[in-house]
Amino acid sequence: MREPYDDRTGHARGMTRRQVLGIGGALGLMAATGLSASAALSRRPPITGAELRSAVPLPPAFQVPLPLPSVLAPVSTEGGVDRYEITQRESTAEILPGVRTPLWTYEGTFPGPTIESRRGRPITVTHRNDLPVPTVVHLHGGRTPAASDGYPTDLVLPEGWPDAAHLRRTGEGGHGPEHGMHGMRDPRAVLTELTRDYTFPLDQRPALLWYHDHRMDFTAPAIWRGLAGLQIVRDDAEDSLGLPAGRRELPLMIADRAFAADGSLDYPALDPTLRERPGVRGSYLAGVLGDVILVNGAPWPVHEVDAARYRLRLLNASNARHYEFEAVSDDGRRLDLVQIGADQGLLAAPVTHRRLPIAPAERYDVIIDFSHLPVGSRVRVVNRLGSGRTRDVMAFRVVRKAADDSRIPRTLSNELPAWRRSDAVRVRDFSFRAGRMRGGHGWLIGGLPFDPTRSDVTVSLGDVEVWRLIADVHHPVHLHLVGFQVLSRGGRPPLPHDAGLKDTISLRPGESAEIITRFDGYRGRYLFHCHNAEHEDMGMMANLEII
């Protein structure tokens, strides 16, 4: 049985201040006792972090219409390659009714524009950095060559960045040994000024991907300020399944935020300019939570639907908040959430849930059927891990009867890999826990904080490996380049929502898990890391070298 918890702090009610500091503040508990203390935390709720409280009046739930991100048009389609241009720039938007909020954006909007792409048709995206700090773009879930994967030191420098001349002098061909963050040097860093071309071959299964900033030490505040957008990969096989489509397919980027008294996004950065000193104030070291739930940039929105099936493409783009979704009608009926896909595309067969947990950076592809509801019905999507205002997410209102020829096939995909334990050439163990780094508090993988110059894991192209992961508190672990399958949790079979091919696994407090993957696609330097963005910025990343 779960202990009661306080959604404001993210910890169990009744915990002492010493215990709270040990998990979410000073982080000393895990550093002192290591993973032996994990069992004691196994009953804690799957929330890690502290919540900011907005200083402006918040609107009632379910009044703002759900916006849908615009679809970006290519500037060229010549030569079998779709070419796009995106400018990263400061903008303002009316997120809360009547309140103007400054943002960092892709193309002036939050979320950024959606890129619609086809499997096997390459795209190139030219990013221009008109922001006041360096940036990096990572296509999360992309099967991407290392040069375009968005390694955290491969910076796009803004025009006139004060260190640019020095960086050019200290390397050849745009390679500089120093990226200017946290005093670290990276001789392999690739720096460009103002613009950079990112090339994505899209040799991968159809799936919902997302792109976001990945700059070393400052990923969390950059995403918080708005640097996130969607990319959808499609193919003919998926199109032929008869799944809900068109206006009955809804991409939903879900993220929490908090607002300061002047309407700006509140964030506890030690350096609000995001130029020099990384990190957050002590009580937020375990993760930053907001008290406003945004869906596609709108607070607790409502969307009018037909009495028909809808396909919801769900992304948790929150820095640290976990959700457990449930769809409930106003008369108390719970609607099935039929999962058809995971991070890396379609499942082999549908899986039906009543509640669906989703950690930061995870994606779920689900179908919800409104056909049995009378016109005028309302269905709320609620977060069973929330309390107060964070318990509500969004609502659907059934406004008309309509024909529906969509279907949910019993077989969705027959191209999932069939990896077996016996295929693995090695088994590796990784611990994800709090600890000390550079004289302060941080988050470590295998007892070490991130260092871009250190090779943590080296694998040969094509190798199959089993990784055993163990956590102290909640850590959503993400692998770049490859998808994986979950073999076990705590020595038991995977959970129902672990089905399919994933690139992010949500480790619960005190939990161990096994995953299996094949390291194919491309050679080069990649990453694996916790996708609690504050953990990531404070050391919880490691290098993955594919040779």
Secondary structure, DSSP 4 states (H G I P E B T S, - for coil): -PPPEETTTTEETT--HHHHHHHHSS-HHHHHHGGGGHHHHTTS-S--SEE---SSPPPPTT-SBPP-PPBPPPSB-GGG-EEEEEEEEEEEE--STT--EEEEEETTBSSEEEEEEETT--EEEEEEE-SSS-B-EEEET----GGGS--TT--EEPTT-TTHHHHHHTSSTTB-SB--STT-B-TT-B-EESEEEEEE---S-SEEEEEEE--TTTHHHHHHTT-EEEEEEE-HHHHTT----GGGEEEEEEEEE-B-TTSSBP--BSSTTSSS---B-GGGTT-EE-SEEEETTEES-EEEEEESEEEEEEEE--SS--EEEEEEETTSPEEPEEEEEETTEEEEEEEEESSEEE-TT-EEEEEEE-TTSPTT-EEEEEETT--GGGGEEEEEEEEEE--------S---S------GGG-SEEEEEEEEEEEETTEEEEEETTB---TTS--EEE-TT-EEEEEEEESS-EEEEESS--BEEEEETTBPPPGGG-S-BSEEEEPTT-EEEEEEE--S--EEEEEEE-SHHHHHTT-EEEEEE-
